[in-house]
Amino acid sequence: MRALVISLLCLLGACATAPATPRTTGDDLDAIARDYVALILEIGEREEGYVDAYYGPPEWLAAAKANPREIPGLIQGAASLTNRLNAVTTAGARPEVAQRKAYLLAHVSAAAARLRMLSGETMGFADEAEALFGVRPDLQPLSSYDQVLAEIDALLPGPGPLADRVTEFRSHYVIPKDRLQVVMDAAIAECRRRTAVDIALPANENFTLAFVGDKPWSGYNYYQGNSQSKIEINADFPIYTERAIDLGCHEGYPGHHVYNALLERTFVRERGWVEMSVYPLFSPMSFVAEGSANYGIDLAFPGDEATTFEREVLFPLAGLDPSAAEKKAQLGALTRRLARAEYTIADAYLAGRIDREAAIDQLMTYTLADRAKATQRLRFIDTYRSYIINYGLGRDVVQAWVERQGPDRWDAMETLLSSQILPVDLD
């Protein structure tokens, strides 16, 4: 076993005789990839949370922590990497080599954009999203979502604001805190079972689950490397039965945990492509990651299967009445159509055209959240800005691409999760 570990570290350039920091031995994609990892790790020292995951040689991380370049130097470093990549010829190379160059170029470009933002440059919402994630969102006027609100109003008629009626209806499906662990365990186990039928998971893959609070998000996967994840669920707000399925698939199977594990196996372990050992959060990688994680919910539970699983398994575990399960599913399908309304709200808020209170009010109206949840969502927008496009828009783009590949959707999904496919490739 020790020999195997040493061999793997050597493959990654981290043998005892290797230098502590990435060095180029020739200007090829391997050399550029090593310097790309150094760039991303150093940006991570200038912005907390920028590096979402890293499982490469520990010496490289130590070097980044010990002597990170200032932002102007990092901007110059990104420009140098772009020039070097453009100088690499891939004519006649295997398709995966040409794709590797394109992948590195796109991620260096996103890193350069993030560095410009850290240096004080401001961009419009759509410009920022395109610069960081490689996709330009279409921002629709809020009035375009009024028809959906009317349909929800018809589904849940009565006095008072629609958001209050939705909150009251959904309150009957909150998982009690003392049953949260058992419900989440059952949901994640079912997500994993359904995924493992069609995707060969690494033999040693595993995760830990913890409930936390005071976070801007509802769930987070911290990938640890070696096919291990730490999944955290924010228990500050009510967690509904359908959300247990969503989180189990999105954070776990076939979502973030599987995506990272397959990338590690395919690229880092089998090919030694070290650029995949680091995950910069504000990059095209996140569009694929979040989009595939959200689409993975529908893939694992097609049609009415999520509703059936809730009614037959999760409701009894949570001690809830399943009599209105179908109506709850109808509400979920309608509210999903409101997902992109927050892009328009975030665009106006981040540009300063509306203030904080107006943004919260609009989020309550167009996402049908109560004030506390809308306030938390605005906290997410404050923190992650245009990152929000990766969820709804990402899901729709990934779904369209997967379904164009042929009848075996799981096979297409596994291809996506094991590849350097970029958002531009999904069109």
C-alpha positions in Angstrom: 0.0 0.0 0.0 2.8 2.4 0.9 4.4 1.8 -2.5 1.1 2.5 -4.2 0.8 5.8 -2.4 4.3 6.8 -3.2 3.7 5.9 -6.9 0.6 8.0 -7.0 2.3 11.0 -5.3 5.1 10.7 -7.9 2.5 10.7 -10.6 1.3 14.0 -9.2 4.7 15.5 -9.0 4.9 15.2 -5.2 7.7 12.6 -4.6 10.2 13.4 -1.9 12.8 14.4 -4.5 10.3 16.8 -6.3 10.5 20.6 -5.6 8.0 22.0 -3.1 6.4 24.2 -5.7 5.3 23.5 -9.2 8.1 24.2 -11.7 8.0 24.0 -15.5 10.3 21.6 -17.1 9.1 22.4 -20.6 6.2 24.5 -21.9 3.6 21.8 -22.4 0.2 21.2 -20.9 1.5 19.3 -18.0 3.8 22.1 -17.0 1.2 24.7 -17.5 -1.3 22.7 -15.5 1.1 22.6 -12.5 1.5 26.4 -12.7 -2.3 26.8 -13.0 -2.8 24.8 -9.8 -0.3 27.2 -8.1 -2.2 30.2 -9.4 -5.6 28.9 -8.1 -4.1 28.0 -4.7 -2.6 31.5 -4.3 -5.9 33.1 -5.3 -7.4 31.0 -2.5 -5.0 32.7 -0.1 -6.4 36.1 -1.2 -10.1 35.2 -1.2 -11.5 32.8 1.5 -13.7 30.1 -0.1 -12.3 30.5 -3.6 -10.8 27.1 -3.5 -13.7 24.7 -3.1 -11.6 21.6 -3.0 -7.9 20.6 -3.3 -6.5 17.1 -3.0 -3.1 17.5 -4.8 0.4 17.4 -3.3 0.3 19.1 0.1 3.7 20.7 -0.7 2.0 22.9 -3.3 -0.6 24.1 -0.9 2.1 24.8 1.7 4.0 26.9 -0.9 0.9 28.9 -1.8 0.3 29.7 1.9 3.9 30.6 2.6 4.4 33.1 -0.2 1.2 34.0 -2.2 1.6 36.7 -4.8 -0.3 40.0 -4.4 -3.3 40.4 -6.7 -1.5 42.4 -9.4 1.1 39.6 -9.6 -1.6 37.0 -9.8 -3.2 39.0 -12.6 0.1 38.9 -14.5 0.4 35.2 -13.8 -3.0 34.5 -15.3 -2.0 36.6 -18.4 1.2 34.6 -18.7 -0.6 31.3 -18.5 -3.0 32.4 -21.2 -0.2 33.3 -23.5 1.6 30.0 -22.8 -1.6 28.1 -23.5 -2.2 29.9 -26.7 1.3 29.0 -27.8 0.6 25.3 -27.3 -0.3 23.6 -30.6 -2.8 20.8 -30.5 -3.2 20.2 -34.2 -3.2 16.5 -34.8 -3.5 15.8 -31.1 -6.1 13.5 -29.6 -9.4 15.2 -29.0 -9.0 15.0 -25.2 -5.7 16.9 -25.5 -7.3 19.7 -27.4 -10.2 19.7 -24.9 -7.7 19.9 -22.1 -6.2 23.0 -23.5 -9.6 24.6 -24.0 -10.5 23.7 -20.4 -7.4 25.3 -19.0 -7.9 28.4 -21.1 -11.5 28.8 -19.9 -10.5 28.4 -16.2 -7.6 30.7 -16.4 -9.8 33.3 -18.1 -12.3 32.9 -15.2 -9.5 33.2 -12.7 -8.4 36.4 -14.3 -11.9 37.8 -14.2 -12.2 37.0 -10.5 -8.9 38.7 -9.8 -10.1 41.8 -11.6 -13.1 41.8 -9.4 -10.9 41.4 -6.3 -8.9 44.4 -7.5 -12.1 46.5 -7.6 -13.5 46.1 -11.1 -17.3 45.9 -11.3 -19.4 44.1 -13.9 -23.0 43.8 -14.6 -24.7 40.7 -13.5 -24.8 39.0 -16.9 -21.3 40.1 -17.8 -20.0 38.7 -14.5 -21.8 35.4 -15.0 -20.3 35.0 -18.4 -16.8 36.0 -17.3 -16.8 33.6 -14.4 -18.9 30.7 -15.5 -18.9 30.8 -19.3 -22.7 31.3 -19.7 -24.6 34.5 -20.2 -28.0 34.4 -18.5 -31.2 35.8 -20.1 -32.8 38.2 -17.6 -36.5 38.2 -17.9 -38.8 41.0 -16.5 -40.4 40.0 -13.2 -43.8 40.4 -14.8 -43.1 37.4 -17.0 -43.4 35.2 -13.9 -46.9 36.6 -12.9 -48.7 33.8 -14.8 -46.9 31.2 -12.7 -47.9 33.1 -9.5 -51.5 33.1 -10.8 -51.4 29.3 -11.2 -50.0 28.8 -7.7 -52.7 31.2 -6.4 -55.3 28.9 -8.0 -53.7 25.9 -6.5 -53.7 27.4 -3.0 -56.7 29.8 -2.9 -57.6 31.9 0.1 -57.1 35.2 1.9 -53.7 36.8 2.6 -50.5 37.1 0.7 -49.6 34.1 -1.6 -46.2 33.7 0.1 -48.0 33.2 3.5 -50.4 30.6 2.0 -47.5 28.7 0.5 -45.6 28.8 3.8 -48.6 27.6 5.7 -49.2 24.7 3.3 -45.6 23.7 3.3 -45.5 23.8 7.1 -47.2 20.5 7.3 -44.2 18.9 5.6 -41.4 20.1 7.8 -39.2 17.2 9.0 -39.2 17.4 12.9 -35.7 18.1 14.2 -35.6 14.9 16.2 -36.3 12.9 13.0 -34.0 14.8 10.7 -31.1 12.4 10.9 -33.1 9.3 10.1 -35.0 11.0 7.2 -31.8 12.4 5.7 -30.0 9.1 6.0 -32.9 7.3 4.2 -33.0 9.9 1.5 -29.3 9.8 0.8 -29.2 6.0 0.9 -31.9 5.9 -1.8 -30.1 8.5 -3.9 -27.0 6.4 -3.7 -28.8 3.1 -4.4 -30.4 4.5 -7.6 -27.1 6.1 -8.7 -25.0 3.0 -8.1 -27.3 1.0 -10.4 -26.0 2.9 -13.4 -22.7 4.5 -12.4 -19.7 2.4 -11.2 -18.7 4.3 -8.0 -15.2 4.2 -6.6 -15.0 1.2 -4.2 -13.9 3.4 -1.3 -16.2 6.3 -1.8 -17.9 7.6 1.4 -19.1 10.7 3.1 -19.9 12.2 6.6 -23.0 14.1 7.3 -23.4 17.0 9.8 -26.1 19.5 10.6 -24.9 23.1 11.0 -26.2 26.6 11.2 -25.6 30.3 10.5 -24.7 29.6 6.8 -25.9 31.5 3.7 -26.6 28.1 2.0 -28.9 25.1 2.7 -26.3 22.4 2.0 -22.6 22.1 1.1 -20.3 19.4 0.0 -16.7 19.7 1.0 -14.8 17.2 -1.1 -11.8 15.8 0.8 -10.1 13.7 -1.9 -9.7 10.0 -2.1 -13.5 9.7 -2.8 -14.4 11.1 0.5 -16.8 14.0 1.2 -18.0 16.0 4.1 -21.7 17.0 3.6 -23.2 19.8 5.8 -26.9 20.6 6.0 -28.0 24.0 7.3 -30.7 23.2 9.9 -31.5 26.8 10.8 -34.6 26.8 8.5 -37.3 24.2 8.0 -36.3 21.2 5.9 -39.1 19.7 4.0 -39.4 16.1 2.9 -38.8 16.8 -0.8 -35.8 18.8 0.2 -34.3 15.7 1.8 -34.3 14.1 -1.6 -33.0 17.2 -3.3 -30.1 17.5 -0.8 -29.3 13.8 -0.9 -29.0 13.9 -4.7 -27.5 17.3 -5.1 -24.8 17.1 -2.5 -24.3 13.4 -2.7 -25.6 11.0 -5.5 -25.3 11.6 -8.4 -24.4 15.2 -7.5 -21.3 16.8 -6.1 -19.8 13.8 -4.3 -20.0 11.6 -7.4 -18.8 14.4 -9.7 -15.7 15.1 -7.7 -15.0 11.4 -7.1 -15.2 10.6 -10.8 -13.1 13.6 -11.8 -10.5 12.5 -9.3 -10.5 8.9 -10.5 -10.5 9.8 -14.2 -8.1 12.6 -14.4 -5.9 12.8 -11.3 -5.4 9.1 -10.6 -5.6 7.6 -14.1 -4.1 10.4 -16.2 -2.1 12.5 -13.7 -3.7 15.7 -15.0 -3.1 17.8 -11.9 -5.4 20.7 -12.9 -8.3 18.6 -11.8 -7.0 18.3 -8.2 -8.1 21.8 -7.5 -11.7 23.2 -7.8 -12.0 27.0 -8.1 -15.5 27.9 -7.0 -15.9 30.8 -9.4 -15.2 28.9 -12.6 -17.0 27.2 -15.5 -16.6 24.0 -13.5 -19.3 25.2 -11.1 -21.8 25.6 -13.9 -21.4 21.9 -14.7 -21.2 20.9 -11.1 -24.4 22.7 -9.9 -26.3 22.0 -13.1 -25.6 18.3 -13.0 -26.3 18.1 -9.3 -29.7 19.7 -9.8 -30.5 17.6 -12.9 -29.3 14.5 -10.9 -32.4 14.8 -8.8 -34.7 14.4 -11.8 -32.5 11.7 -13.2 -32.5 9.6 -10.0 -36.3 10.2 -9.3 -38.0 10.5 -12.7 -41.7 11.3 -13.1 -43.6 10.8 -9.9 -41.0 8.6 -8.2 -39.9 11.2 -5.8 -43.5 11.8 -4.6 -44.0 8.0 -4.2 -40.8 7.7 -2.2 -41.8 10.6 0.0 -45.2 9.1 0.6 -44.1 5.6 1.2 -40.8 6.1 3.1 -40.1 9.7 4.2 -43.5 10.7 5.5 -43.7 7.7 7.8 -40.2 8.3 9.0 -41.0 11.9 9.7 -44.3 11.2 11.2 -46.2 13.3 8.6 -49.5 12.9 6.9 -49.1 11.9 3.2 -52.6 12.7 2.1 -51.7 15.9 0.2 -48.4 14.6 -1.3 -49.6 15.0 -4.9 -50.7 18.6 -4.3 -47.3 19.3 -2.7 -45.7 17.9 -5.9 -47.8 20.2 -8.1 -46.7 23.2 -6.0 -43.0 22.1 -6.3 -43.3 21.9 -10.1 -44.8 25.4 -10.3 -42.3 27.0 -8.0 -39.5 25.5 -10.0 -40.7 27.7 -12.9 -40.0 30.7 -10.8 -36.3 29.8 -10.3 -34.8 32.3 -12.7 -36.8 35.3 -11.2 -34.1 35.7 -8.6 -31.5 36.4 -11.4 -33.5 39.6 -12.3 -33.8 40.5 -8.7 -30.1 39.9 -8.1 -29.2 42.0 -11.2 -31.1 45.0 -9.9 -29.9 44.6 -6.3 -26.2 44.1 -7.1 -26.3 47.1 -9.5 -27.8 49.3 -6.8 -31.1 49.9 -8.6 -33.1 48.5 -5.7 -32.1 48.4 -2.0 -32.0 45.5 0.4 -35.6 45.8 1.6 -36.9 45.9 -2.0 -34.8 42.9 -2.9 -36.2 40.9 0.1 -39.7 42.0 -0.8 -39.2 40.9 -4.4 -37.7 37.5 -3.3 -40.7 37.0 -1.1 -43.1 37.7 -4.0 -41.3 35.8 -6.7 -39.8 32.9 -4.8 -42.7 32.6 -2.4 -40.3 32.5 0.6 -41.1 33.9 4.0 -39.1 36.9 5.2 -36.5 34.9 7.1 -35.8 32.6 4.1 -35.8 35.5 1.7 -33.3 37.3 3.9 -31.1 34.2 4.0 -31.3 34.0 0.2 -30.2 37.6 -0.2 -27.3 36.7 2.1 -26.4 34.0 -0.4 -26.6 36.6 -3.2 -24.4 39.0 -1.3 -21.8 36.3 -0.8 -21.9 34.5 -4.2 -23.4 37.1 -6.5 -23.9 35.7 -10.1 -23.1 32.1 -8.9 -26.8 31.7 -8.6 -27.2 31.1 -12.3 -25.5 27.7 -12.0 -28.5 26.1 -10.3 -31.7 26.7 -12.4 -30.0 27.6 -15.7 -27.3 25.0 -15.1 -29.9 22.3 -14.6 -31.8 23.2 -17.7 -28.7 23.3 -19.9 -27.4 20.0 -18.5 -30.8 18.3 -18.9 -31.0 19.4 -22.6 -27.5 18.2 -23.3 -28.0 14.8 -21.6 -31.3 14.2 -23.4 -29.7 15.0 -26.8 -27.2 12.3 -26.3 -29.6 9.4 -26.7 -32.0 7.2 -24.7 -29.4 6.2 -22.0 -29.5 9.3 -19.9 -27.4 7.7 -17.1 -24.6 6.9 -19.6 -24.6 10.5 -20.8 -24.6 11.7 -17.2 -21.6 9.6 -16.4 -19.8 10.9 -19.4 -20.4 14.5 -18.3 -19.3 13.8 -14.7 -16.1 12.2 -15.9 -15.1 14.8 -18.4 -13.6 18.3 -19.0 -16.8 19.3 -20.9 -17.3 23.1 -20.6 -20.5 25.0 -20.5 -19.9 26.2 -24.1 -19.8 22.5 -25.1 -23.3 21.9 -23.7 -25.0 24.2 -26.2 
